[in-house]
Amino acid sequence: MLATEQSVIHIWGQNPLSGEVKISGAKNSALVVMAGSLLCSSGCRLQNIPGLVDVDKMCQIIEALGVKIERNGEILDFDTTGFNCHTPPFELVSKLRAAFFAIGPILARLGVAKVPLPGGCSIGARPVELHVRGLQAMGAHVEIEHGIVNAYVTGSNKRLQGAKIYLDYPSVGATETLMMAATLADGETILENAAKEPEVVDLANFCISIGAKIFGAGTDRMTIVGVDKLHSTDYSIIPDRVEAATFLVAGAITNSEISMFPVIPAHLTAAVAKLAQIGAKVAIDAPDRMRVIPTGILRGTDIETLPYPAFPTDMQAQFMAMLAVSEGNSVITETVFENRLQHVAELKRMGANIKVKGNHAIVEGVAMLSGATVTATDLRASAALVLAGLAAQGKTTIQGLHHLDRGYDRLEEKMRNLGAKIERVRVNAAGEVIARQGEKIVR
């Protein structure tokens, strides 16, 4: 049942798409590089920052630490000369997991940090033990009390010490936290079994641009040689590979040709390979431009999510929507987050034939999905429901848009520019439109 009043997205499906879409800066890079701005002694400029709710939250958190931020479109200017607070506010950090990564820069700069345990999507536990053990290896005293991680460094200079750290799991967050902490540590830090994701490499490149000495980013063994001070920079965030892959699926599921830029094709290797197995071709038209070319037939395939460079968990839900209308059977195995199959129930409302056994989803393709009222359960599930709505017969109404707005910059506007019949509206408890956002859809 709809709440008293809320924003929803209406989609009228089975309309062909065409044209070109601009891919925004990567959410998962932007948030952690914003945290990395705290490492700069005077400040920095970040470009290609997407317009997201999570970015707004991260700005609030960093400003609460004494940093001044000016925003001009996709550009953020940070003045860190007033950075002197080591305790970001609980009410903000508890709602944004990426905010926890600031513990590394705060501890490295100030020698003390009190950071609430993180929040975010309810897709899994995502514990912080790896972050804590790594900081302890670098000489920090860390205690967790009443939901707050208290960390401090002893000694006259309150400086972390270089260490050799082995991560039990190639955690992106732990790799990023410890990399940032190590940039200002005394001596050399080696991270073994480090995460290889493009966003980790982007953070490393940002840190290098402010004077850090980092070697091996993108491999499982990173070396960081600490320096005394880090300077300012002007740095541009990489394009969002998950948004790009979402539009690749949008083309395949609607049997439409869509071009997208800017992209880094190497970041999309796993997604492109699966699209080829399913029946969609992807052309690389330029070093930063890709085009999805449908073949008219979608076939089932099996997918297992694993850390980069394997198939990303952030694309599992979107590919499930496509496999729901692909010929034959598919098995999707989610190995990264234990609660990331919640969207199955919503896809089934639209006529998908999916059974869940543990961390496996068995998908039997159907000829067509039908429009329905569905609710987004997390960020990537919200995108999957948009894709399903584009392919479905009739009208789909998607609730829970706060998830979508955390990670997709103007998604419905971009889809509308490609020809989708989609609009965001404010509705009352009866589902009646009381206000429209953006262009009105003629139907």
DODOFI-429567 format. One record per residue (C-alpha): residue number from 1; residue in one letter; chain; x, y, z. Coordinates in pm, whole numbers, always signed. Example, Ala and Ser with C-alpha at 12.3 -4.5 7.8 and 13.67 -1.06 7.14 Angstrom:
! residues 2
(1, 'A', 'A', (+1230, -450, +780))
(2, 'S', 'A', (+1367, -106, +714))
! end
This chain:
! residues 443
(1, 'M', 'A', (+0, +0, +0))
(2, 'L', 'A', (+125, +349, -82))
(3, 'A', 'A', (+223, +582, +200))
(4, 'T', 'A', (+19, +896, +267))
(5, 'E', 'A', (+232, +1093, +18))
(6, 'Q', 'A', (+547, +991, -164))
(7, 'S', 'A', (+744, +1025, -485))
(8, 'V', 'A', (+720, +735, -727))
(9, 'I', 'A', (+835, +662, -1080))
(10, 'H', 'A', (+582, +561, -1345))
(11, 'I', 'A', (+709, +369, -1647))
(12, 'W', 'A', (+509, +273, -1954))
(13, 'G', 'A', (+705, -18, -2093))
(14, 'Q', 'A', (+796, -169, -2429))
(15, 'N', 'A', (+907, +154, -2593))
(16, 'P', 'A', (+1227, +139, -2799))
(17, 'L', 'A', (+1523, +347, -2684))
(18, 'S', 'A', (+1788, +515, -2896))
(19, 'G', 'A', (+2051, +782, -2876))
(20, 'E', 'A', (+2344, +872, -2657))
(21, 'V', 'A', (+2374, +903, -2280))
(22, 'K', 'A', (+2636, +1081, -2072))
(23, 'I', 'A', (+2772, +868, -1787))
(24, 'S', 'A', (+2824, +1052, -1458))
(25, 'G', 'A', (+3122, +1031, -1227))
(26, 'A', 'A', (+3156, +713, -1022))
(27, 'K', 'A', (+2963, +723, -695))
(28, 'N', 'A', (+3197, +481, -519))
(29, 'S', 'A', (+3501, +681, -627))
(30, 'A', 'A', (+3355, +1021, -550))
(31, 'L', 'A', (+3260, +938, -192))
(32, 'V', 'A', (+3595, +792, -90))
(33, 'V', 'A', (+3800, +1057, -272))
(34, 'M', 'A', (+3592, +1320, -91))
(35, 'A', 'A', (+3699, +1153, +234))
(36, 'G', 'A', (+4054, +1156, +101))
(37, 'S', 'A', (+4037, +1535, +67))
(38, 'L', 'A', (+4092, +1544, +443))
(39, 'L', 'A', (+4450, +1432, +379))
(40, 'C', 'A', (+4529, +1762, +203))
(41, 'S', 'A', (+4690, +2025, +425))
(42, 'S', 'A', (+4521, +2315, +245))
(43, 'G', 'A', (+4249, +2177, +20))
(44, 'C', 'A', (+4176, +2048, -328))
(45, 'R', 'A', (+3937, +2058, -623))
(46, 'L', 'A', (+3742, +1750, -734))
(47, 'Q', 'A', (+3571, +1734, -1073))
(48, 'N', 'A', (+3310, +1504, -1231))
(49, 'I', 'A', (+3125, +1463, -900))
(50, 'P', 'A', (+2776, +1314, -957))
(51, 'G', 'A', (+2461, +1480, -823))
(52, 'L', 'A', (+2356, +1223, -562))
(53, 'V', 'A', (+2196, +1219, -218))
(54, 'D', 'A', (+2500, +1031, -84))
(55, 'V', 'A', (+2734, +1302, -214))
(56, 'D', 'A', (+2524, +1564, -34))
(57, 'K', 'A', (+2547, +1361, +287))
(58, 'M', 'A', (+2923, +1324, +255))
(59, 'C', 'A', (+2954, +1700, +207))
(60, 'Q', 'A', (+2761, +1756, +530))
(61, 'I', 'A', (+2986, +1512, +718))
(62, 'I', 'A', (+3309, +1670, +592))
(63, 'E', 'A', (+3182, +2021, +664))
(64, 'A', 'A', (+3100, +1911, +1020))
(65, 'L', 'A', (+3473, +1841, +1062))
(66, 'G', 'A', (+3562, +2204, +991))
(67, 'V', 'A', (+3614, +2186, +614))
(68, 'K', 'A', (+3463, +2448, +383))
(69, 'I', 'A', (+3312, +2316, +58))
(70, 'E', 'A', (+3196, +2513, -243))
(71, 'R', 'A', (+2998, +2339, -516))
(72, 'N', 'A', (+2965, +2451, -874))
(73, 'G', 'A', (+2781, +2184, -1075))
(74, 'E', 'A', (+3007, +1880, -1094))
(75, 'I', 'A', (+3299, +2061, -925))
(76, 'L', 'A', (+3368, +2060, -550))
(77, 'D', 'A', (+3631, +2287, -390))
(78, 'F', 'A', (+3756, +2187, -45))
(79, 'D', 'A', (+3929, +2423, +199))
(80, 'T', 'A', (+4073, +2200, +471))
(81, 'T', 'A', (+4267, +2467, +662))
(82, 'G', 'A', (+3998, +2463, +932))
(83, 'F', 'A', (+3988, +2082, +964))
(84, 'N', 'A', (+4023, +2022, +1339))
(85, 'C', 'A', (+3731, +1800, +1445))
(86, 'H', 'A', (+3786, +1426, +1486))
(87, 'T', 'A', (+3423, +1329, +1557))
(88, 'P', 'A', (+3181, +1331, +1263))
(89, 'P', 'A', (+2816, +1347, +1373))
(90, 'F', 'A', (+2646, +1015, +1445))
(91, 'E', 'A', (+2317, +1107, +1276))
(92, 'L', 'A', (+2497, +1155, +944))
(93, 'V', 'A', (+2758, +876, +950))
(94, 'S', 'A', (+2503, +618, +1063))
(95, 'K', 'A', (+2316, +672, +734))
(96, 'L', 'A', (+2612, +654, +496))
(97, 'R', 'A', (+2856, +365, +498))
(98, 'A', 'A', (+3120, +544, +291))
(99, 'A', 'A', (+3152, +805, +566))
(100, 'F', 'A', (+3330, +548, +783))
(101, 'F', 'A', (+3625, +552, +543))
(102, 'A', 'A', (+3707, +898, +677))
(103, 'I', 'A', (+3851, +730, +988))
(104, 'G', 'A', (+4177, +673, +798))
(105, 'P', 'A', (+4239, +1037, +695))
(106, 'I', 'A', (+4114, +1173, +1030))
(107, 'L', 'A', (+4347, +946, +1226))
(108, 'A', 'A', (+4639, +1018, +992))
(109, 'R', 'A', (+4595, +1397, +1018))
(110, 'L', 'A', (+4485, +1445, +1379))
(111, 'G', 'A', (+4611, +1135, +1561))
(112, 'V', 'A', (+4265, +1066, +1704))
(113, 'A', 'A', (+3927, +971, +1554))
(114, 'K', 'A', (+3584, +890, +1692))
(115, 'V', 'A', (+3367, +760, +1412))
(116, 'P', 'A', (+3024, +593, +1445))
(117, 'L', 'A', (+2979, +251, +1293))
(118, 'P', 'A', (+2848, +289, +939))
(119, 'G', 'A', (+2501, +262, +789))
(120, 'G', 'A', (+2372, +246, +431))
(121, 'C', 'A', (+2183, -19, +235))
(122, 'S', 'A', (+2062, -330, +418))
(123, 'I', 'A', (+2228, -574, +178))
(124, 'G', 'A', (+2462, -741, +425))
(125, 'A', 'A', (+2671, -711, +740))
(126, 'R', 'A', (+2981, -551, +580))
(127, 'P', 'A', (+3176, -552, +909))
(128, 'V', 'A', (+3462, -314, +990))
(129, 'E', 'A', (+3697, -567, +1154))
(130, 'L', 'A', (+3943, -550, +865))
(131, 'H', 'A', (+3964, -171, +896))
(132, 'V', 'A', (+4018, -195, +1272))
(133, 'R', 'A', (+4281, -471, +1259))
(134, 'G', 'A', (+4474, -282, +992))
(135, 'L', 'A', (+4476, +42, +1193))
(136, 'Q', 'A', (+4588, -152, +1499))
(137, 'A', 'A', (+4875, -301, +1298))
(138, 'M', 'A', (+4980, +58, +1222))
(139, 'G', 'A', (+5001, +138, +1592))
(140, 'A', 'A', (+4656, +279, +1662))
(141, 'H', 'A', (+4469, +193, +1980))
(142, 'V', 'A', (+4113, +108, +1877))
(143, 'E', 'A', (+3808, +37, +2091))
(144, 'I', 'A', (+3443, +4, +1988))
(145, 'E', 'A', (+3199, +127, +2250))
(146, 'H', 'A', (+2829, +207, +2217))
(147, 'G', 'A', (+2845, +202, +1838))
(148, 'I', 'A', (+3144, +436, +1819))
(149, 'V', 'A', (+3491, +340, +1694))
(150, 'N', 'A', (+3743, +522, +1913))
(151, 'A', 'A', (+4094, +529, +1771))
(152, 'Y', 'A', (+4403, +720, +1878))
(153, 'V', 'A', (+4778, +718, +1826))
(154, 'T', 'A', (+5024, +761, +2114))
(155, 'G', 'A', (+5365, +924, +2100))
(156, 'S', 'A', (+5483, +1281, +2072))
(157, 'N', 'A', (+5405, +1314, +1701))
(158, 'K', 'A', (+5081, +1109, +1710))
(159, 'R', 'A', (+5182, +945, +1384))
(160, 'L', 'A', (+5080, +603, +1255))
(161, 'Q', 'A', (+5359, +356, +1178))
(162, 'G', 'A', (+5410, +167, +855))
(163, 'A', 'A', (+5319, -202, +878))
(164, 'K', 'A', (+5270, -516, +675))
(165, 'I', 'A', (+4899, -596, +665))
(166, 'Y', 'A', (+4725, -901, +519))
(167, 'L', 'A', (+4354, -864, +450))
(168, 'D', 'A', (+4157, -1186, +506))
(169, 'Y', 'A', (+3922, -1068, +229))
(170, 'P', 'A', (+3998, -818, -50))
(171, 'S', 'A', (+3763, -560, +101))
(172, 'V', 'A', (+3733, -240, -100))
(173, 'G', 'A', (+3652, -32, +207))
(174, 'A', 'A', (+3935, -170, +419))
(175, 'T', 'A', (+4185, -130, +135))
(176, 'E', 'A', (+4080, +233, +89))
(177, 'T', 'A', (+4078, +316, +461))
(178, 'L', 'A', (+4422, +169, +522))
(179, 'M', 'A', (+4571, +317, +203))
(180, 'M', 'A', (+4465, +666, +309))
(181, 'A', 'A', (+4589, +615, +665))
(182, 'A', 'A', (+4925, +491, +536))
(183, 'T', 'A', (+4992, +796, +314))
(184, 'L', 'A', (+5097, +1001, +620))
(185, 'A', 'A', (+5235, +716, +831))
(186, 'D', 'A', (+5599, +691, +938))
(187, 'G', 'A', (+5759, +431, +712))
(188, 'E', 'A', (+5637, +179, +457))
(189, 'T', 'A', (+5302, -1, +461))
(190, 'I', 'A', (+5235, -313, +255))
(191, 'L', 'A', (+4876, -424, +193))
(192, 'E', 'A', (+4853, -791, +91))
(193, 'N', 'A', (+4534, -930, -68))
(194, 'A', 'A', (+4426, -574, -144))
(195, 'A', 'A', (+4112, -500, -344))
(196, 'K', 'A', (+4171, -433, -716))
(197, 'E', 'A', (+3854, -240, -804))
(198, 'P', 'A', (+3885, +62, -1035))
(199, 'E', 'A', (+3760, +283, -752))
(200, 'V', 'A', (+4059, +173, -540))
(201, 'V', 'A', (+4291, +268, -826))
(202, 'D', 'A', (+4112, +602, -863))
(203, 'L', 'A', (+4166, +678, -494))
(204, 'A', 'A', (+4532, +581, -526))
(205, 'N', 'A', (+4572, +811, -827))
(206, 'F', 'A', (+4410, +1094, -631))
(207, 'C', 'A', (+4645, +1034, -339))
(208, 'I', 'A', (+4944, +1028, -575))
(209, 'S', 'A', (+4828, +1360, -721))
(210, 'I', 'A', (+4849, +1517, -372))
(211, 'G', 'A', (+5199, +1382, -315))
(212, 'A', 'A', (+5148, +1032, -175))
(213, 'K', 'A', (+5386, +751, -268))
(214, 'I', 'A', (+5172, +450, -367))
(215, 'F', 'A', (+5278, +155, -578))
(216, 'G', 'A', (+5084, -147, -702))
(217, 'A', 'A', (+4729, -8, -703))
(218, 'G', 'A', (+4510, -244, -902))
(219, 'T', 'A', (+4711, -549, -790))
(220, 'D', 'A', (+4673, -757, -476))
(221, 'R', 'A', (+4993, -612, -323))
(222, 'M', 'A', (+5010, -239, -260))
(223, 'T', 'A', (+5301, -49, -111))
(224, 'I', 'A', (+5254, +294, +47))
(225, 'V', 'A', (+5554, +494, +164))
(226, 'G', 'A', (+5444, +756, +413))
(227, 'V', 'A', (+5524, +1124, +365))
(228, 'D', 'A', (+5518, +1417, +608))
(229, 'K', 'A', (+5260, +1630, +429))
(230, 'L', 'A', (+5022, +1621, +131))
(231, 'H', 'A', (+4942, +1916, -92))
(232, 'S', 'A', (+4649, +2037, -304))
(233, 'T', 'A', (+4536, +1905, -641))
(234, 'D', 'A', (+4277, +1935, -916))
(235, 'Y', 'A', (+4145, +1584, -979))
(236, 'S', 'A', (+3867, +1437, -1195))
(237, 'I', 'A', (+3673, +1126, -1086))
(238, 'I', 'A', (+3647, +826, -1322))
(239, 'P', 'A', (+3313, +754, -1496))
(240, 'D', 'A', (+3071, +523, -1316))
(241, 'R', 'A', (+3109, +169, -1449))
(242, 'V', 'A', (+2789, +52, -1277))
(243, 'E', 'A', (+2581, +326, -1435))
(244, 'A', 'A', (+2736, +245, -1774))
(245, 'A', 'A', (+2660, -126, -1732))
(246, 'T', 'A', (+2304, -40, -1629))
(247, 'F', 'A', (+2254, +144, -1960))
(248, 'L', 'A', (+2410, -150, -2148))
(249, 'V', 'A', (+2142, -372, -1994))
(250, 'A', 'A', (+1876, -110, -2073))
(251, 'G', 'A', (+1966, -143, -2440))
(252, 'A', 'A', (+1968, -522, -2433))
(253, 'I', 'A', (+1642, -565, -2239))
(254, 'T', 'A', (+1453, -323, -2469))
(255, 'N', 'A', (+1617, -448, -2791))
(256, 'S', 'A', (+1757, -98, -2846))
(257, 'E', 'A', (+2086, +49, -2959))
(258, 'I', 'A', (+2233, +296, -2708))
(259, 'S', 'A', (+2567, +476, -2714))
(260, 'M', 'A', (+2733, +597, -2395))
(261, 'F', 'A', (+3030, +812, -2296))
(262, 'P', 'A', (+3258, +870, -2117))
(263, 'V', 'A', (+3338, +513, -2020))
(264, 'I', 'A', (+3652, +312, -1949))
(265, 'P', 'A', (+3589, -13, -2142))
(266, 'A', 'A', (+3840, -213, -1935))
(267, 'H', 'A', (+3625, -154, -1625))
(268, 'L', 'A', (+3328, -323, -1795))
(269, 'T', 'A', (+3496, -642, -1919))
(270, 'A', 'A', (+3297, -884, -1702))
(271, 'A', 'A', (+2961, -720, -1777))
(272, 'V', 'A', (+3032, -707, -2151))
(273, 'A', 'A', (+3133, -1075, -2153))
(274, 'K', 'A', (+2804, -1174, -1986))
(275, 'L', 'A', (+2605, -957, -2225))
(276, 'A', 'A', (+2768, -1144, -2515))
(277, 'Q', 'A', (+2667, -1477, -2361))
(278, 'I', 'A', (+2312, -1353, -2317))
(279, 'G', 'A', (+2287, -1221, -2673))
(280, 'A', 'A', (+2383, -853, -2689))
(281, 'K', 'A', (+2691, -718, -2862))
(282, 'V', 'A', (+2893, -424, -2736))
(283, 'A', 'A', (+3102, -212, -2972))
(284, 'I', 'A', (+3386, +13, -2858))
(285, 'D', 'A', (+3353, +314, -3087))
(286, 'A', 'A', (+3629, +520, -2922))
(287, 'P', 'A', (+3858, +482, -2619))
(288, 'D', 'A', (+3587, +644, -2405))
(289, 'R', 'A', (+3270, +545, -2593))
(290, 'M', 'A', (+3067, +221, -2609))
(291, 'R', 'A', (+2752, +113, -2788))
(292, 'V', 'A', (+2520, -178, -2709))
(293, 'I', 'A', (+2385, -357, -3016))
(294, 'P', 'A', (+2093, -594, -2950))
(295, 'T', 'A', (+2054, -912, -3154))
(296, 'G', 'A', (+1685, -968, -3081))
(297, 'I', 'A', (+1732, -1287, -2881))
(298, 'L', 'A', (+1826, -1308, -2513))
(299, 'R', 'A', (+1950, -1639, -2376))
(300, 'G', 'A', (+1990, -1751, -2015))
(301, 'T', 'A', (+2334, -1782, -1858))
(302, 'D', 'A', (+2485, -1837, -1513))
(303, 'I', 'A', (+2636, -1555, -1307))
(304, 'E', 'A', (+2845, -1559, -990))
(305, 'T', 'A', (+2936, -1235, -817))
(306, 'L', 'A', (+3295, -1203, -697))
(307, 'P', 'A', (+3544, -923, -628))
(308, 'Y', 'A', (+3687, -733, -927))
(309, 'P', 'A', (+3783, -819, -1198))
(310, 'A', 'A', (+3506, -1084, -1180))
(311, 'F', 'A', (+3135, -1007, -1222))
(312, 'P', 'A', (+3035, -723, -984))
(313, 'T', 'A', (+2773, -764, -715))
(314, 'D', 'A', (+2653, -412, -803))
(315, 'M', 'A', (+2525, -546, -1139))
(316, 'Q', 'A', (+2362, -866, -1014))
(317, 'A', 'A', (+2010, -723, -976))
(318, 'Q', 'A', (+2011, -549, -1316))
(319, 'F', 'A', (+2124, -865, -1495))
(320, 'M', 'A', (+1859, -1065, -1308))
(321, 'A', 'A', (+1590, -837, -1454))
(322, 'M', 'A', (+1727, -912, -1803))
(323, 'L', 'A', (+1759, -1286, -1742))
(324, 'A', 'A', (+1396, -1289, -1626))
(325, 'V', 'A', (+1296, -1230, -1991))
(326, 'S', 'A', (+1572, -1440, -2150))
(327, 'E', 'A', (+1513, -1781, -2307))
(328, 'G', 'A', (+1595, -2081, -2089))
(329, 'N', 'A', (+1720, -2110, -1733))
(330, 'S', 'A', (+1983, -1914, -1544))
(331, 'V', 'A', (+2144, -1948, -1201))
(332, 'I', 'A', (+2267, -1638, -1021))
(333, 'T', 'A', (+2495, -1693, -722))
(334, 'E', 'A', (+2554, -1399, -488))
(335, 'T', 'A', (+2876, -1446, -289))
(336, 'V', 'A', (+2953, -1092, -175))
(337, 'F', 'A', (+2649, -977, +27))
(338, 'E', 'A', (+2416, -1217, +205))
(339, 'N', 'A', (+2099, -1006, +175))
(340, 'R', 'A', (+2127, -902, -188))
(341, 'L', 'A', (+1843, -1107, -334))
(342, 'Q', 'A', (+1558, -905, -184))
(343, 'H', 'A', (+1457, -774, -527))
(344, 'V', 'A', (+1346, -1124, -632))
(345, 'A', 'A', (+1007, -1080, -465))
(346, 'E', 'A', (+950, -752, -651))
(347, 'L', 'A', (+1047, -899, -990))
(348, 'K', 'A', (+806, -1186, -922))
(349, 'R', 'A', (+527, -929, -878))
(350, 'M', 'A', (+592, -841, -1240))
(351, 'G', 'A', (+562, -1203, -1353))
(352, 'A', 'A', (+924, -1321, -1327))
(353, 'N', 'A', (+975, -1690, -1252))
(354, 'I', 'A', (+1253, -1693, -992))
(355, 'K', 'A', (+1321, -1929, -701))
(356, 'V', 'A', (+1572, -1858, -426))
(357, 'K', 'A', (+1774, -2129, -251))
(358, 'G', 'A', (+2025, -1985, -9))
(359, 'N', 'A', (+2248, -1748, -203))
(360, 'H', 'A', (+2131, -1887, -538))
(361, 'A', 'A', (+1852, -1749, -756))
(362, 'I', 'A', (+1719, -1989, -1020))
(363, 'V', 'A', (+1566, -1787, -1303))
(364, 'E', 'A', (+1338, -1942, -1565))
(365, 'G', 'A', (+1287, -1694, -1843))
(366, 'V', 'A', (+935, -1580, -1930))
(367, 'A', 'A', (+809, -1431, -2255))
(368, 'M', 'A', (+706, -1103, -2098))
(369, 'L', 'A', (+690, -913, -1771))
(370, 'S', 'A', (+379, -719, -1671))
(371, 'G', 'A', (+366, -375, -1515))
(372, 'A', 'A', (+298, -369, -1140))
(373, 'T', 'A', (+351, -158, -829))
(374, 'V', 'A', (+687, -256, -681))
(375, 'T', 'A', (+920, -129, -407))
(376, 'A', 'A', (+1295, -82, -429))
(377, 'T', 'A', (+1477, -269, -152))
(378, 'D', 'A', (+1826, -126, -209))
(379, 'L', 'A', (+2018, +94, -451))
(380, 'R', 'A', (+2090, -153, -731))
(381, 'A', 'A', (+1751, -322, -690))
(382, 'S', 'A', (+1591, +12, -771))
(383, 'A', 'A', (+1776, +23, -1104))
(384, 'A', 'A', (+1675, -338, -1175))
(385, 'L', 'A', (+1308, -245, -1130))
(386, 'V', 'A', (+1346, +48, -1371))
(387, 'L', 'A', (+1494, -189, -1630))
(388, 'A', 'A', (+1216, -441, -1571))
(389, 'G', 'A', (+960, -162, -1611))
(390, 'L', 'A', (+1112, -58, -1943))
(391, 'A', 'A', (+1069, -414, -2074))
(392, 'A', 'A', (+729, -486, -1919))
(393, 'Q', 'A', (+389, -463, -2080))
(394, 'G', 'A', (+179, -187, -1929))
(395, 'K', 'A', (+252, +54, -1646))
(396, 'T', 'A', (+499, -2, -1363))
(397, 'T', 'A', (+506, +210, -1048))
(398, 'I', 'A', (+826, +207, -843))
(399, 'Q', 'A', (+830, +314, -478))
(400, 'G', 'A', (+1128, +358, -245))
(401, 'L', 'A', (+1308, +612, -463))
(402, 'H', 'A', (+1542, +720, -180))
(403, 'H', 'A', (+1748, +416, -274))
(404, 'L', 'A', (+1770, +519, -641))
(405, 'D', 'A', (+1868, +876, -556))
(406, 'R', 'A', (+2163, +753, -350))
(407, 'G', 'A', (+2347, +618, -653))
(408, 'Y', 'A', (+2201, +728, -989))
(409, 'D', 'A', (+2236, +1084, -1113))
(410, 'R', 'A', (+1910, +1187, -1290))
(411, 'L', 'A', (+1838, +833, -1411))
(412, 'E', 'A', (+1481, +894, -1526))
(413, 'E', 'A', (+1586, +1213, -1709))
(414, 'K', 'A', (+1857, +1022, -1895))
(415, 'M', 'A', (+1615, +740, -1979))
(416, 'R', 'A', (+1357, +990, -2099))
(417, 'N', 'A', (+1613, +1150, -2330))
(418, 'L', 'A', (+1665, +806, -2485))
(419, 'G', 'A', (+1292, +773, -2554))
(420, 'A', 'A', (+1163, +598, -2243))
(421, 'K', 'A', (+814, +686, -2126))
(422, 'I', 'A', (+900, +753, -1765))
(423, 'E', 'A', (+819, +1022, -1512))
(424, 'R', 'A', (+867, +1093, -1144))
(425, 'V', 'A', (+556, +1216, -965))
(426, 'R', 'A', (+425, +1290, -619))
(427, 'V', 'A', (+120, +1078, -536))
(428, 'N', 'A', (-130, +1061, -252))
(429, 'A', 'A', (-246, +753, -64))
(430, 'A', 'A', (-485, +663, -348))
(431, 'G', 'A', (-202, +673, -602))
(432, 'E', 'A', (-334, +993, -760))
(433, 'V', 'A', (-77, +1234, -901))
(434, 'I', 'A', (-56, +1557, -702))
(435, 'A', 'A', (+267, +1696, -850))
(436, 'R', 'A', (+500, +1615, -1139))
(437, 'Q', 'A', (+877, +1644, -1160))
(438, 'G', 'A', (+1034, +1690, -1501))
(439, 'E', 'A', (+867, +1656, -1837))
(440, 'K', 'A', (+511, +1528, -1845))
(441, 'I', 'A', (+466, +1200, -2031))
(442, 'V', 'A', (+209, +1186, -2311))
(443, 'R', 'A', (+33, +851, -2307))
! end
